Amino acid sequence: MPRYIAYCRKSRDEADKQVLSIEAQIAEITEFAKREHLDIVEFVTESKTAKCPGREKFGEVIKKIEHGVADGIIAWHADRLARNSVDGGRLIYLLDTGKLVDLKFPTLWFENTPQGKFMLSIAFGQSKYYVDNLSENVKRGLRQKIRNGVWPGKAPYGYVNNPRTRGIDLEPVQSRAIKRAFQLFASGGSTFTDLARYLKKFGLTRKNGKPLHIAEIRQILANKFYIGVMHYQSEYSEGTHDQFISKTLFKQVQEELARRSRTQQKSHRFDFVGLAKCGHCGAAITAEEHIKVYKTTGRHATYIYYRCTRKKGVCDQPAITHADLETQLRQVATDVAIPQSWGTKWQELLTHDEQLAKLESVANVATLEREVSGIDQKLNTLLDSYLESVVDPATYKHKKSELSDTKQKLVEQITEIKDKDAEWIEPMRELIMCAMQSHKIARAKNNGEELSLFAKRVGLNFF
């Protein structure tokens, strides 16, 4: 009596997207085997697409057939076994060589005869055609979404996929965090690491919960999706999604990215280049590297000096060493430091102010929304009066235009209040955290880049 291995497969792990789950396949095959008096030696299950060769469990089944563990295979349908020409051909070859004696399916008939193998080849071909055709349909649908200005993939940070409309919606909290990250970077006072830590507070992290990688932060800052431009399959298209980054801010961020890229390429050894200007003539400060060779010992020593470029005329200011400039900057960081107790108290006061600001914002929005609702009622009453010929067309158009203009202004006020809801809070919180960290930054060794960026935060007067 032939022995069979029952093979059950589904393409993905999402149970709601399968025509027949693995559990249902097992139940159907078990009932079929009992009815036909078939001997099943093993059930093998797998959750993987059969579009391409390389299924591990399917490969194990084939090896067991080749080693004589079983004589045949039972599956719910031929498409459970193969949806590609390689696996389908492999099964037919095993039938040709006699290593595979039989195939059984509850949904279709098969006999190991030339006609049976011919019909099986057709079934495998239909399965492959279904997959290929489905792929083309999906690609065509994605291209059409792009033409309609709708992003076809996973929403970027700050947005969320809407399963109901199949579109992209703003995520209120994360979009404001992304916008603030753009502003912080454009100011030139925040590193990529600073932005990653900031975004982590709003749930923007990697899958393991760690802050975003520097490369991911760069990708966010350079993503034109935030100004309405979608990049898909090497083509740019205009999107219809809402935008929260202005083109001016985006341009400033790209300039800052380019500036930092140039600095890393040309002056990566000089931490403080581009930070200060000469206090005597106002020209930029540059850096030079000098190597001194001690003849008696043959030892080499490298020294870095910062000096005025003298591009604005004669300047007699001498150069200073890297160590001297670093000492000055550490003193700057120390001077702006605040005690831990001050920072803690200020944060408490800031949290209190933030709560008050939110309450005031909610109250203002509620008042304006009531006014909008009142105007909507007036518009409905006006329309009813017009339809009943109580109001003449000229009066109706004039009054409708007047009410619509008022409503539009109220809606703009609501949007402005929501967008600018206590917008001073986050910069103030950043200032407090910066001042609390300054002692640590001033004491830390080998942190030239961090010290340079911190100095930019202190103020705009770099002389």
C-alpha positions, 0 to 999 in steps of 0.5 A, spaced: 500 500 500 503 506 498 505 511 503 503 518 502 506 525 505 501 530 506 503 537 504 500 543 506 502 550 504 499 558 505 503 563 502 503 568 507 502 568 515 496 573 515 490 568 516 485 573 513 488 573 506 488 566 505 483 562 501 484 556 505 488 556 512 493 550 513 488 548 519 483 547 514 487 544 509 489 538 514 482 537 516 480 536 508 486 532 507 485 527 513 477 526 511 479 525 504 485 520 506 480 516 510 475 516 505 479 513 500 483 509 505 490 512 504 496 511 508 499 518 511 506 517 514 507 525 515 504 532 515 508 537 512 506 544 513 509 551 510 508 558 510 511 561 504 510 563 497 511 558 491 512 563 486 520 562 486 524 555 488 527 554 494 522 552 499 525 549 505 520 544 507 518 542 500 525 541 499 525 536 505 519 532 502 522 531 495 528 528 499 524 524 503 520 521 496 527 520 493 530 516 499 523 512 499 520 514 506 514 515 502 511 513 495 506 519 494 504 526 496 497 529 498 496 536 497 489 540 497 491 542 490 496 542 485 498 550 486 499 548 493 505 544 490 508 549 485 507 555 482 513 555 478 516 551 472 522 549 476 518 545 482 513 543 477 518 540 472 521 537 478 515 533 480 513 531 473 521 528 473 520 524 479 514 521 476 517 519 470 523 516 474 518 512 478 521 515 485 514 518 486 509 513 485 502 517 485 499 524 487 493 525 490 488 531 491 481 532 494 480 537 488 482 534 482 483 527 479 490 525 477 493 518 475 500 517 473 499 516 466 502 520 460 495 523 460 495 524 467 502 528 467 500 532 461 493 534 465 498 535 471 503 540 467 497 544 465 495 545 472 502 547 474 502 552 468 495 555 470 498 556 477 504 559 474 500 564 470 495 566 476 501 568 479 505 572 473 498 575 472 497 577 479 504 580 479 502 584 473 495 586 475 499 589 482 504 593 478 499 596 474 495 598 480 501 601 483 503 605 477 495 608 477 496 610 484 502 614 482 499 617 476 493 619 481 498 622 486 497 617 491 503 613 494 503 606 493 507 603 499 508 604 506 507 611 509 514 615 511 515 617 518 510 622 519 504 619 515 500 613 516 497 608 511 489 609 511 486 602 510 479 605 508 481 610 503 488 606 501 491 613 501 496 616 506 494 621 512 498 625 517 500 622 523 499 628 528 504 627 533 509 624 529 509 629 523 510 635 528 516 631 531 519 630 524 517 638 522 521 640 529 527 635 527 527 639 520 527 646 524 533 643 529 537 641 523 536 647 519 539 651 525 545 647 524 546 646 532 543 639 532 547 632 530 544 626 526 544 623 533 541 628 537 535 628 532 535 620 533 534 621 540 529 627 539 525 623 535 525 617 539 521 620 544 515 620 539 515 613 538 520 614 531 524 608 532 527 602 529 523 595 530 527 593 536 526 600 539 533 603 539 533 610 536 533 611 528 540 610 525 544 616 522 543 613 515 535 613 516 535 620 519 539 622 513 534 619 508 528 623 512 531 629 511 533 628 504 526 625 502 522 630 497 515 626 499 515 631 505 514 637 500 509 633 495 514 629 490 514 622 490 520 618 488 518 611 485 522 606 480 527 612 478 521 617 476 519 623 480 511 624 480 507 630 484 503 627 490 496 629 493 498 628 500 498 633 505 504 636 507 507 639 513 514 641 511 515 648 507 519 648 501 523 654 504 525 649 510 526 643 506 531 647 501 535 650 508 536 643 510 538 640 503 543 646 504 545 644 511 546 637 509 551 639 503 555 643 507 556 638 512 558 633 507 563 638 504 566 639 511 566 631 512 570 631 505 575 636 505 576 638 513 574 632 516 580 632 521 578 639 523 573 639 528 572 647 529 572 649 522 566 653 520 565 655 527 568 662 528 570 668 525 576 672 526 574 677 532 579 682 529 577 683 522 571 678 521 574 673 516 573 666 516 577 661 521 581 656 517 585 650 520 592 647 518 596 641 520 603 641 521 608 635 522 614 636 526 620 631 525 624 630 531 631 628 528 634 625 534 629 620 535 625 620 529 619 621 532 613 624 528 608 629 531 602 632 528 599 639 530 593 643 528 593 650 528 587 655 527 588 662 524 584 667 520 584 667 513 585 674 512 581 674 506 578 681 508 585 685 508 591 685 513 590 681 520 596 681 525 592 676 529 596 670 531 594 662 530 592 658 536 593 651 537 587 646 537 588 645 544 587 652 546 581 653 541 578 647 545 580 650 552 576 656 550 570 652 547 570 648 553 570 654 557 564 657 553 560 651 555 561 651 562 559 658 562 552 657 559 551 651 564 545 651 569 545 647 575 541 640 575 536 643 580 535 649 576 533 645 570 529 640 574 525 646 576 524 649 570 522 643 566 516 642 572 514 649 570 515 648 563 510 642 563 505 646 567 505 652 562 504 646 556 498 644 560 495 650 560 497 652 553 493 646 551 487 647 555 487 654 552 488 652 545 482 646 546 478 652 549 479 657 543 478 651 538 472 649 541 469 656 541 471 657 533 468 650 532 461 652 535 462 658 530 463 654 524 457 650 526 453 656 527 455 658 520 453 651 517 446 652 520 445 659 517 448 656 510 442 650 511 437 655 512 439 660 507 439 654 502 432 652 504 429 659 504 432 660 497 429 653 494 422 655 497 423 662 493 423 666 500 430 669 498 431 671 491 438 669 487 442 675 488 441 675 495 442 668 496 449 668 492 451 675 496 449 672 503 452 665 501 459 668 499 459 672 505 458 666 510 463 662 506 468 667 507 467 668 514 467 660 515 473 659 511 477 665 516 474 661 522 477 654 519 484 657 517 484 660 525 483 653 527 488 650 523 493 655 525 492 654 533 493 647 532 499 648 528 502 653 533 499 650 539 505 652 544 510 652 539 515 655 544 515 649 548 519 645 545 525 650 543 525 652 550 525 644 553 531 643 548 534 650 551 534 647 558 536 640 556 542 643 552 544 647 558 543 642 563 548 637 559 553 643 558 557 641 564 558 634 561 560 636 554 565 641 557 568 635 561 568 630 556 574 628 552 575 627 545 568 630 543 571 635 538 565 635 533 560 635 539 563 641 542 563 644 536 555 643 535 554 645 542 558 652 541 553 653 535 547 652 540 550 658 545 548 663 540 549 666 533 555 671 535 561 667 534 566 672 534 
